Amino acid sequence: MEQFDFQNQKVLIRVDFNVPLNKALEITDDTRIQAALPTIKYILEKGGAVILMSHLGRPLKKLNDDGSINRARFTLNHVVPRLSEHLGQAVAFVGDTVGTAVNEAVAALNAGDVLVLENTRFYKEEGKGDADFAKQLADLADFYVNDAFGTAHRAHASTTTVAQFFDTDHKSFGFLLEKELLNAAKVTNEPARPLTSIVGGAKVSDKILLLDKMIEFVDNLVIGGGMAYTFKKAQGGQIGNSLCENDKLDLALSLLEKAKARGVNVYLPEDSIIADQFSPTANTDTAASNEIRADYMGLDIGPKAIEAFKTVILDSKTIVWNGPMGVFEMEAFATGTKSIAESVAAATKKGAFSLIGGGDSVAAVKMMKLDDQVSYVSTGGGAMLELLEGKELPGVKAIKG
Ligand code: AMP
C-alpha cells in the first residue's frame, strides 16, 4: 500500500466495522473501528478519498416478521458518529451499498473525504461472492484495500471477489490485515522455541483441525476448558456430568497418540473445579479431573493444573492461546483463565512472543486489562484459527493473486 500514489484517487477499503451494539443500538466496544484507523488515516494523508464498506451482524438471518430487512438494527450508519469522532472530520453515509445513490455520493467525493456505504450483507450477493455485485463495488474506486482481517476467511463479494477487478498495482492489504498476517507468521514460521499452544473452550469438534495442525509443529500442547474432559474420558477417566463429546473419544485418543509419536508434550488439567450445576451459585469442590463425582461437572481447571500450566508457559519462547480454561463468564469458574492470562503476560515480560488468537481468550485478556501485556491480540477469531490451521485465507489469496 505504501508504494501506491493515492493523490486524488478513490480508494475502496473493506474494513471490519462489525461492532457489538447494545439494545439501545449504542456501540459497546469500538476496538474494530480503532483497528481500522491507521489505514484510513494513511490514505487520507496521502490525498485519497476513502470509501468504506463493511458488514454489520447477519441482517438476512434476522429479517423482520414481514420478511424485510431490519434496517434500523443493522444499518452501518451506527458507526458513523464514532468514526467521525476518531478521525476528527465529517464522515458521509449513503443508505445503499451499490446503485445510483452510491454512484452519486462517490462522484461527489474530493481528496480527504470519507464515505461509508450501507451494510454489505443487506445483499444476498455479498455472501455468495457474486461477481456482478462485486464489479459494481469495484467500479466505485481506483484502488481496493482489504483491511478486514475478521472476514478474510470468507470468500464474500466485498472481501474476495471484488479484488479480481483490480490488478496487483491497484490492490493491497491494509495495515491491520498485514499486522495480523505477520504476527501469525511468528507462530507458524520458524518460531522461537519452546513453542506452546494453549487450547481451550467448549468443544473438541470446533478445534479438531487446530489441534491436529498444532501437534505438527508445537513443542507443548496445553489443553483446558470443556474440551479437556473428552480427552480425560477417552483415557478412561470418570468425568461425571462434564462436557463430553462421546463421538470424539477415538479422535481424542488418536490426537494424543499423534502427539506422542511426534514428541509433543501434552498437558491436560490434573484437577478441576467441579460444580453440582451450571450456575454461578452452584456448590463447588476441587477434584482430580479423572475422578469427578457422577452428579458434578468440571467447570474450571484446578490449582494443580494452574501450577503445571504456569510452569510450561513460563518456560516458553512462543505462546499461542485460543479458548478459555473454564466458564470464565462466571466469577466462580474464572480463576483458571485469569491465571493463564497472568502467566502468559509474565512469560511475555520475560521475552516470549505471545499471540492471543481470537474469541473468548481475547475477551478474557481484555477483561483482566492484560491486553497491553501480551505481544499481540488478534482482532479475528475465525480468521486467526484458519491461519493457524495452515489454511490460506480467500481474502488474502485474492490480494496476492
Ligand atoms: P469456544 O467458543 O469454543 O472458545 O468456547 C468458549 C466457551 O467455552 C465459553 O463460553 C466457556 O464458558 C465455555 N467453557 C469453557 N470451559 C468449559 C467447561 N469446563 N464446561 C462448559 N463450558 C466451558
Residues whose N, C-alpha, C, O or C-beta is under 5 A from the ligand:
A	BS01	AMP	G200 G201 A202 K203 D206 G225 G226 L243 G298 L299 D300 G323 P324 M325 G326 V327 F328 G359 D360
